[in-house]
Amino acid sequence: MTTLPSYAEIAALPSYSERPVPVAFEDINGHMNVRYYLGIASEGLDEALTEVGIPTNWADKGFAIFSAEHHLTYVAELLTGDAVSVRVLLVGRSERALHLVVYLLDDTHEQISCIVEEICLHMDMSTRKTSPWPEEVAAQIDARVAEHRGLPVQPTLSGSMQLR
């Protein structure tokens, strides 16, 4: 994994899925259970993808995004009551896939809590098979990837996954 960016660098990105960690997310160790990190990251990613033409109700239009791979790195624990938010960096895309990184921030203690690297696939729901991105969505993804590559902060990559 590359060197972690600072909290300030990641916090400068648009924020999604802001919330305090509820008591119900706490596990027997007194911190947020691992299953909720991916859930919050997924909700924030859904919000971010609306900005590149992928609505949350895309399945109603015959398309979807399916997760193919995840790599989670837990950096700092989140406790009940901590303010958490999501930031997203798009890394690249292929004809049918998208590579991205989602950061969960502990805004209470101003630190990165978890990094989720993901490969997701564009799906045609009539066949439930991968299909090329619609041109207008591909163009918006490409523009966002170019924008993110131009930022002073670079995505934290595990080295364990890549677009094919």
C-alpha positions as CSV (number, residue, x, y, z in Angstrom):
1,M,0.0,0.0,0.0
2,T,1.2,3.5,-0.7
3,T,1.6,6.2,1.9
4,L,-1.6,7.4,3.4
5,P,-2.8,10.8,2.5
6,S,-3.6,13.2,5.3
7,Y,-7.0,13.6,6.8
8,A,-7.1,17.2,5.5
9,E,-6.3,16.0,1.9
10,I,-9.1,13.5,1.9
11,A,-11.6,15.7,3.8
12,A,-11.2,18.3,1.0
13,L,-13.1,15.9,-1.3
14,P,-16.9,16.0,-1.5
15,S,-18.6,14.4,1.5
16,Y,-21.2,11.7,1.4
17,S,-23.2,9.6,3.8
18,E,-22.4,11.8,6.9
19,R,-23.7,10.4,10.2
20,P,-22.7,9.6,13.8
21,V,-21.9,6.0,14.5
22,P,-25.1,4.6,16.3
23,V,-25.0,2.4,19.3
24,A,-26.5,-0.4,17.2
25,F,-23.3,-0.6,15.2
26,E,-21.1,-1.3,18.2
27,D,-19.7,-4.8,18.7
28,I,-18.4,-6.7,21.7
29,N,-15.0,-4.8,21.4
30,G,-16.7,-1.5,21.9
31,H,-16.2,-0.1,18.4
32,M,-18.1,-0.2,15.2
33,N,-18.4,-3.7,13.9
34,V,-16.6,-4.5,10.6
35,R,-19.8,-5.2,8.7
36,Y,-20.8,-1.5,8.9
37,Y,-17.7,-0.1,7.4
38,L,-18.4,-1.6,4.1
39,G,-22.1,-0.7,4.4
40,I,-21.4,3.0,5.0
41,A,-18.8,3.0,2.3
42,S,-21.3,1.5,-0.1
43,E,-24.0,4.1,0.7
44,G,-21.5,6.9,0.2
45,L,-20.3,5.4,-3.1
46,D,-23.9,5.1,-4.3
47,E,-24.4,8.9,-3.6
48,A,-21.1,9.7,-5.4
49,L,-21.9,7.7,-8.5
50,T,-25.1,9.7,-9.0
51,E,-22.8,12.5,-10.1
52,V,-21.4,10.5,-13.0
53,G,-24.8,9.4,-14.3
54,I,-25.5,6.3,-12.3
55,P,-28.7,6.8,-10.3
56,T,-29.6,4.7,-7.3
57,N,-32.6,3.4,-9.2
58,W,-30.5,2.4,-12.2
59,A,-31.9,-1.2,-12.0
60,D,-35.3,0.3,-12.9
61,K,-33.7,1.3,-16.2
62,G,-32.2,-2.1,-16.8
63,F,-28.7,-1.5,-15.6
64,A,-26.8,-2.0,-12.3
65,I,-23.4,-1.9,-10.7
66,F,-22.1,-5.2,-9.1
67,S,-19.1,-5.4,-6.8
68,A,-16.4,-7.7,-8.1
69,E,-13.6,-7.2,-5.6
70,H,-13.0,-5.3,-2.4
71,H,-9.9,-4.7,-0.3
72,L,-10.5,-3.1,3.1
73,T,-7.8,-1.6,5.2
74,Y,-8.8,-0.6,8.8
75,V,-6.7,2.4,9.9
76,A,-8.4,3.6,13.0
77,E,-11.4,2.4,14.9
78,L,-14.7,4.2,15.0
79,L,-16.6,4.4,18.3
80,T,-20.2,5.0,19.0
81,G,-21.0,8.7,18.5
82,D,-18.0,9.4,16.3
83,A,-18.9,11.5,13.2
84,V,-18.2,9.5,10.1
85,S,-18.3,10.5,6.4
86,V,-17.3,9.1,3.1
87,R,-15.0,10.4,0.3
88,V,-14.6,8.8,-3.1
89,L,-11.7,8.8,-5.6
90,L,-12.3,7.2,-9.1
91,V,-9.1,5.6,-10.2
92,G,-9.9,4.3,-13.7
93,R,-12.3,2.4,-15.9
94,S,-12.3,-0.3,-18.6
95,E,-15.1,-1.1,-21.1
96,R,-17.1,-2.8,-18.4
97,A,-15.5,-2.1,-15.0
98,L,-14.6,0.8,-12.6
99,H,-11.7,0.9,-10.1
100,L,-12.2,3.3,-7.2
101,V,-11.2,4.0,-3.6
102,V,-13.6,4.9,-0.8
103,Y,-12.4,6.5,2.4
104,L,-14.3,6.5,5.6
105,L,-13.3,9.4,7.7
106,D,-13.5,9.8,11.5
107,D,-14.5,13.5,11.5
108,T,-14.6,13.6,15.3
109,H,-10.9,12.8,15.6
110,E,-9.9,14.0,12.1
111,Q,-8.4,10.8,10.9
112,I,-8.8,8.2,8.1
113,S,-10.7,5.2,9.6
114,C,-11.0,2.8,6.7
115,I,-10.0,2.5,3.1
116,V,-12.1,0.4,0.7
117,E,-10.6,-0.2,-2.7
118,E,-13.1,-1.7,-5.1
119,I,-13.6,-3.0,-8.6
120,C,-17.2,-2.8,-9.7
121,L,-18.8,-4.0,-13.0
122,H,-21.5,-2.5,-15.2
123,M,-24.3,-5.0,-15.6
124,D,-27.2,-5.4,-18.1
125,M,-30.0,-6.6,-15.9
126,S,-31.9,-8.2,-18.7
127,T,-29.0,-10.7,-19.1
128,R,-27.4,-10.3,-15.7
129,K,-24.0,-10.2,-17.5
130,T,-21.4,-7.4,-17.8
131,S,-21.9,-5.0,-20.6
132,P,-20.1,-1.9,-21.9
133,W,-20.8,1.4,-20.1
134,P,-23.4,3.6,-21.8
135,E,-21.5,6.3,-23.7
136,E,-22.8,9.2,-21.7
137,V,-21.9,7.4,-18.4
138,A,-18.5,6.4,-19.7
139,A,-17.8,10.0,-20.6
140,Q,-18.8,11.3,-17.2
141,I,-16.7,8.6,-15.5
142,D,-13.7,9.5,-17.7
143,A,-14.1,13.2,-16.8
144,R,-14.2,12.4,-13.0
145,V,-11.2,10.0,-13.3
146,A,-9.2,12.8,-15.1
147,E,-10.3,15.3,-12.4
148,H,-9.2,13.0,-9.6
149,R,-5.9,12.2,-11.3
150,G,-5.3,16.0,-11.3
151,L,-5.7,16.3,-7.5
152,P,-2.7,16.7,-5.2
153,V,-3.9,13.6,-3.3
154,Q,-3.4,10.2,-5.0
155,P,-5.6,7.1,-4.2
156,T,-4.4,4.6,-1.6
157,L,-4.0,1.4,-3.6
158,S,-3.5,-2.1,-2.2
159,G,-1.8,-3.4,-5.3
160,S,-4.0,-6.5,-5.1
161,M,-6.4,-5.5,-7.9
162,Q,-6.6,-3.9,-11.2
163,L,-8.9,-3.4,-14.2
164,R,-8.9,-6.1,-16.8
